[in-house]
Amino acid sequence: MRAAANIALSVSLAVGAAALPSVASAADLNLLPHWPYVAINVLVFTLLIYPVNRLLIGPLLRLVEEREQRTSGSLDEASRLDADASALGVELDARLVEARARAQARRAAIMADAETQERALLEAASNDAARSIETVRSAIEADLVSARAGLQGDARALAGEAAARLLGRPL
């Protein structure tokens, strides 16, 4: 494609150079058009329109259109992906709120169950402590009764012995 464009350009330059008059002095400068040269230039221009359009301008326009389509396609794809991401974000937020609500309900149920178990354990521990205290009290009371009985016997024996010493005779 470039070779054809280069050939077309070199042909147009050769024809244009052939149509130019030789270098002249300033005195020979004529600003009126030389109609045979104008006709040759129009003919060369007319002959080169189709090949230049076919070989240079058409491919360049197709390339620009393809780039524009790819760019607009990429922009459309990006906007579609952005919309999809927004929709997914909204769905994710809704699912997150739902999961938090379920977790909060589960936490409340676990806390209620734990409080029930705590009360049951505390009540069982309280009952065990009350039984243990009652057992210890009854054991202490039994020990106290036996100690009092033993002390009363010892107190009588000591009182008798003290009285015998004071009186100086056995009782």
C-alpha positions as CSV (number, residue, x, y, z in Angstrom):
1,M,0.0,0.0,0.0
2,R,2.8,2.4,0.8
3,A,4.7,1.4,-2.3
4,A,1.6,2.4,-4.4
5,A,1.3,5.7,-2.6
6,N,5.0,6.4,-3.1
7,I,4.6,5.6,-6.9
8,A,1.6,7.9,-7.1
9,L,3.4,10.7,-5.4
10,S,6.5,10.4,-7.5
11,V,4.4,10.4,-10.7
12,S,2.6,13.5,-9.6
13,L,5.8,15.2,-8.8
14,A,7.3,14.3,-12.1
15,V,4.3,15.5,-14.0
16,G,4.2,18.7,-12.0
17,A,7.9,19.3,-12.5
18,A,7.6,18.7,-16.3
19,A,4.7,21.2,-16.4
20,L,6.7,24.0,-14.7
21,P,8.6,26.5,-16.8
22,S,12.3,26.7,-16.5
23,V,13.7,29.2,-14.1
24,A,13.3,32.7,-15.4
25,S,14.4,36.1,-14.3
26,A,12.1,38.5,-12.5
27,A,11.5,40.4,-15.7
28,D,9.9,37.3,-17.2
29,L,7.6,36.9,-14.2
30,N,4.0,36.7,-15.4
31,L,1.2,36.5,-12.9
32,L,-1.5,35.6,-15.5
33,P,-2.2,31.9,-15.6
34,H,-0.8,29.9,-18.5
35,W,-3.9,28.0,-19.6
36,P,-2.1,24.9,-21.0
37,Y,-0.3,24.4,-17.6
38,V,-3.6,24.9,-15.7
39,A,-5.2,22.3,-18.0
40,I,-2.3,19.9,-17.5
41,N,-2.6,20.4,-13.7
42,V,-6.4,19.8,-13.7
43,L,-5.8,16.7,-15.9
44,V,-3.1,15.4,-13.5
45,F,-5.3,16.2,-10.5
46,T,-8.3,14.5,-12.1
47,L,-6.2,11.4,-13.0
48,L,-4.7,11.2,-9.5
49,I,-8.0,11.6,-7.5
50,Y,-9.1,7.9,-7.8
51,P,-5.7,6.3,-7.1
52,V,-4.9,8.7,-4.2
53,N,-8.4,8.2,-2.8
54,R,-8.2,4.4,-3.2
55,L,-4.6,4.0,-1.9
56,L,-4.3,6.7,0.7
57,I,-7.4,8.4,1.9
58,G,-9.7,5.4,1.9
59,P,-7.4,3.3,4.1
60,L,-6.7,6.2,6.4
61,L,-10.5,6.9,6.8
62,R,-11.1,3.2,7.5
63,L,-8.3,3.2,10.1
64,V,-9.8,6.3,11.8
65,E,-13.3,4.7,11.8
66,E,-12.0,1.4,13.2
67,R,-10.2,3.3,16.0
68,E,-13.3,5.3,16.7
69,Q,-15.4,2.1,16.9
70,R,-12.8,0.4,19.1
71,T,-12.7,3.5,21.4
72,S,-16.5,3.9,21.5
73,G,-16.8,0.1,22.0
74,S,-14.3,0.3,24.8
75,L,-16.2,3.2,26.3
76,D,-19.5,1.3,26.0
77,E,-17.9,-1.8,27.5
78,A,-16.5,0.3,30.4
79,S,-19.8,1.9,31.1
80,R,-21.5,-1.5,31.0
81,L,-18.9,-2.9,33.4
82,D,-19.3,0.2,35.6
83,A,-23.1,-0.4,35.7
84,D,-22.5,-4.1,36.4
85,A,-20.1,-3.2,39.2
86,S,-22.6,-0.7,40.7
87,A,-25.4,-3.4,40.6
88,L,-23.1,-5.9,42.2
89,G,-22.1,-3.4,44.9
90,V,-25.8,-2.7,45.7
91,E,-26.4,-6.5,45.8
92,L,-23.4,-7.0,48.0
93,D,-24.5,-4.2,50.4
94,A,-27.9,-5.8,50.6
95,R,-26.4,-9.2,51.3
96,L,-24.1,-7.7,53.9
97,V,-27.0,-6.0,55.7
98,E,-28.9,-9.3,55.6
99,A,-25.9,-11.3,56.9
100,R,-25.4,-8.7,59.7
101,A,-29.0,-9.0,60.7
102,R,-28.7,-12.8,60.8
103,A,-25.5,-12.6,62.8
104,Q,-27.1,-10.2,65.2
105,A,-30.2,-12.5,65.7
106,R,-27.8,-15.5,66.1
107,R,-25.8,-13.5,68.7
108,A,-28.9,-12.6,70.6
109,A,-30.1,-16.2,70.6
110,I,-26.7,-17.4,71.8
111,M,-26.6,-14.7,74.5
112,A,-30.1,-15.7,75.7
113,D,-29.1,-19.4,75.7
114,A,-25.9,-18.5,77.6
115,E,-27.9,-16.5,80.2
116,T,-30.3,-19.4,80.7
117,Q,-27.4,-21.8,81.1
118,E,-25.7,-19.3,83.5
119,R,-28.8,-19.0,85.6
120,A,-29.1,-22.8,85.7
121,L,-25.5,-23.2,86.7
122,L,-25.7,-20.5,89.3
123,E,-28.9,-22.0,90.7
124,A,-27.3,-25.5,90.8
125,A,-24.1,-24.0,92.4
126,S,-26.3,-22.2,94.9
127,N,-28.2,-25.3,95.8
128,D,-24.9,-27.3,96.1
129,A,-23.5,-24.5,98.3
130,A,-26.7,-24.5,100.4
131,R,-26.5,-28.3,100.8
132,S,-22.8,-28.1,101.6
133,I,-23.4,-25.4,104.1
134,E,-26.2,-27.4,105.7
135,T,-24.0,-30.5,105.9
136,V,-21.2,-28.5,107.4
137,R,-23.6,-26.8,109.9
138,S,-25.0,-30.1,111.0
139,A,-21.5,-31.6,111.3
140,I,-20.4,-28.6,113.3
141,E,-23.5,-28.8,115.4
142,A,-22.9,-32.5,116.1
143,D,-19.3,-31.7,116.9
144,L,-20.4,-28.8,119.2
145,V,-22.9,-31.1,121.0
146,S,-20.2,-33.8,121.5
147,A,-17.7,-31.1,122.5
148,R,-20.1,-29.6,125.0
149,A,-20.8,-33.0,126.5
150,G,-17.1,-33.7,126.7
151,L,-16.4,-30.2,128.1
152,Q,-19.2,-30.5,130.7
153,G,-17.7,-33.8,131.9
154,D,-14.3,-32.2,132.0
155,A,-15.6,-29.1,133.7
156,R,-17.3,-31.2,136.5
157,A,-14.1,-33.2,137.0
158,L,-12.0,-30.0,137.1
159,A,-14.5,-28.3,139.4
160,G,-14.4,-31.4,141.7
161,E,-10.7,-31.5,141.7
162,A,-10.4,-27.7,142.4
163,A,-12.9,-28.0,145.2
164,A,-11.0,-30.9,146.7
165,R,-7.8,-28.9,146.6
166,L,-9.4,-25.9,148.1
167,L,-11.0,-27.9,150.9
168,G,-8.0,-30.1,151.2
169,R,-9.9,-33.2,151.2
170,P,-11.3,-35.5,148.5
171,L,-14.9,-35.1,147.6
